[in-house]
Structure formats: structure tokens, C-alpha cells
Amino acid sequence: MTLFLGERAMAPRDFWSLTLPEIGAVLGGGASPATRRADLARLMEAFPDGE
């Protein structure tokens, strides 16, 4: 977030509308698909959607 909102002066609305592939492209996108799935699973557990 610091890179996008701070250094790149992106509006928060624009940051939150980015897709994971877009973020990965800016950050170098070096993670494997398995790593991205593991990261997503970890985030989903940490921040579950309400029922």
C-alpha cells in the first residue's frame, strides 16, 4: 500500500480497484501460482467475510 498510495500517489479508490495480477505486475510478479494461492488462503482466514 505504501508504494501505491505514498510513492506513486495513487488515489485510495484506484488502489482498491486493482486486481491481484495488476499489483503483481507492479511488484515484479515473481511469486508462483502456488504461493499466491497460499497467500490468498492466509488472507481469507485472517479476514473472513461475514455471513
C-alpha positions in Angstrom: 0.0 0.0 0.0 2.8 2.4 0.8 4.3 2.0 -2.6 1.0 2.7 -4.4 -0.5 5.3 -2.1 2.7 7.0 -1.0 5.4 6.8 -3.6 3.1 6.6 -6.6 0.5 9.0 -5.2 -2.4 6.7 -6.3 -5.8 7.5 -5.0 -7.1 5.0 -2.5 -10.1 4.3 -4.7 -7.8 3.4 -7.6 -5.6 1.2 -5.3 -8.6 -0.8 -4.0 -9.8 -1.4 -7.6 -6.6 -3.0 -8.7 -6.6 -6.8 -9.4 -4.0 -9.1 -7.9 -2.4 -9.6 -11.3 -2.1 -5.8 -11.7 -0.5 -5.5 -8.2 1.8 -8.4 -9.0 2.9 -6.8 -12.2 4.0 -3.6 -10.4 5.7 -5.5 -7.6 7.6 -7.8 -10.0 5.1 -10.7 -10.1 7.8 -13.3 -9.1 5.6 -15.4 -6.9 4.4 -18.8 -8.2 0.7 -19.6 -8.5 1.0 -21.9 -5.5 2.4 -19.1 -3.4 -0.3 -16.7 -4.5 -2.9 -19.4 -3.5 -1.3 -19.9 -0.2 -1.2 -16.1 0.4 -4.9 -15.8 -0.5 -5.9 -18.7 1.8 -4.0 -17.0 4.6 -5.6 -13.7 4.0 -9.1 -15.2 3.7 -8.6 -16.9 7.1 -7.3 -13.7 8.7 -10.1 -11.6 7.2 -13.2 -13.8 6.7 -16.3 -12.4 5.0 -19.3 -12.2 7.4 -22.2 -14.5 6.9 
